């Protein structure tokens, strides 16, 4: 085995960067495009579509199912108030998918101009920082991400331990 101690020259590195930049043009995002990611323990799905000369970016954060009235009526009502709340002049809101009774945090934005991968990532990141207070508001009313709820025991009745004298 031969180990080379040659360090590539800067011209070779510059050529590699230029070639990589040319290849990035080949993979510029085009509509329609869908993607998924996890942020703040919430699974988001994104959809990019063409809207005239611009692009529309729609993000849906999976908040989870709306509990049945018999499960937790007070929490259900708090979640329903969150869904009914429609902030003025904002493109983010909580929505209820009525068929499955599932709640999503939706943010809808228009990306103007020519689309690039960097612009799409930057716009998505900006939208996530915009909706961070919405997730905090949901946490304030008792909501937990599905990941955090998976450790909870549902429909568990705790029986008191028998005193040692009865054993």
N, C-alpha and C positions, 0 to 999 in steps of 0.2 A: 504494500500500500504506500502510495506516495502522497505526502501532504504538501500542498503548495502554500507558500507564504505570500504569493503575489496578491496585491490589493488592486481591484479593478480601477482603471483610470477614470477620471471624472467625465471624460468624453463618452465612455461606454455607459456610464450611469445616466448621463443626460439623454443619450439615445434611448435607453430603456424607459425613462420617464416619458419621453416624447411618444414612443410606441404605445405605451400604456394609455396615454391621453387620447391617441387616435382610436384605440380599441374601445374606450369609454363612449365614444360617439356611437359606436355600433349598438351599445346597450342602453341608449337613452330611453326612458320610459315612454310608452305610448298607451293611449287609452283604447279600450278599457283595460284596467289593471286592478287586480285584487291582491291583498297581502294581509298577513296576520302577525301580531306581536303581543308580548306581555309587558305591561308597565304598571307599577304600583299594585302588583298582584291581580290585575284585571286584564283579561284577554280582549284585545282590540282587533277588529277586522276593519280594513280600509278598502275603499273602492274609489278608483279614479276613473272619471268618465269625461267625455268631451261635451262642452256646453258652448256652442257657437265657436267663437275664436278662443275662448278660455277653457280651462279645465275645472271640473268640480271634484273636490276631495271630500268624501264622506267617511267619517270614523264612527264606529259603533263599539262602545265598551260594554262588555257583558257584566251587568250588575247582578243578575241572577233571577231566579223565579220569585214571583210574588207569593208570599205564604198564604195558605188557606185561612179563612176566618177562624176555624177551629184550632189552628196551630198557634197563632199569636195575633189576635184581633187588633191590639194596640199598635204593634209594629206594622201590620198590614196597612192600617189607616195612616201612619206616618209616611210610609212609602207612597201611598196613593196621593197624599198631599204634595210630596216631592214631584210626582208625575204631573199633577195638575198645575204645579207652579210653572209659569211661562215667563221667564225674565224678558223684560223689554229690550228690544234692539240687540239681542244677542243671538248668535248662531249656534249656541249649545243649549241642550235641554235634556231632561229625562223623558223617555218614551216607553210606553207599555205596548208590547206586541199582544193584542187581545186574544188571539187563538190559543197561544201557549201560556199566556199570563206570565210573560217574561219581561224584565225591565232592562233597558239599555240606556247608556249615556251617549247621546248622539251629538256630533258636532259636524256642521256642514259649512264648507268654505269654498270660495272661488279662487283659483290660481290664475292670475292674469299673465299674459305674455307667453313666450316660448317656454316650454317645459323642459327642465333638466333634472337629472337625478339629485343633484345638490339642492335645487329649489324644492323638490318634493320632500326630501328628508328634512330640510329646514322648516318648511311649512307644517309638516307633521309634528315636529318637535315644538314649534310655536303653539300649535293647537293643544298639545298635551299640557304645556305650562298654563294655557288659558283655562283648561278644565280642571286643573288641580283643586281649586276651591270647591268645585262641584263634588268631587270625591270626598273632600273633607266634610262638606255639609252632609253627605250621605252617612259618613262615619258618625257624625254628631247625633244622628237620629237612631243609631244602633246597627247600621248596616256593616257587615263584614264581608270581605272578598271570599269567594268560594274556597280558595286555598286555606284561609284561616278557619272557615266553618267546617272543613273536613275532619278536624280533630274533635268536634263536638259530638256528644252522644245524643241522638234524637229519640224521643219517646222512651226515655229511660226512667224507671221508677226506682228510686233509691230506698231500699229497705233498711231500717235501723239494725245495727249490729246487736246480736243477742248478748245480754250480760253474761259474764263468765260463770255466774252461779247456775245458769240454765243449761250450760253445755255439758 
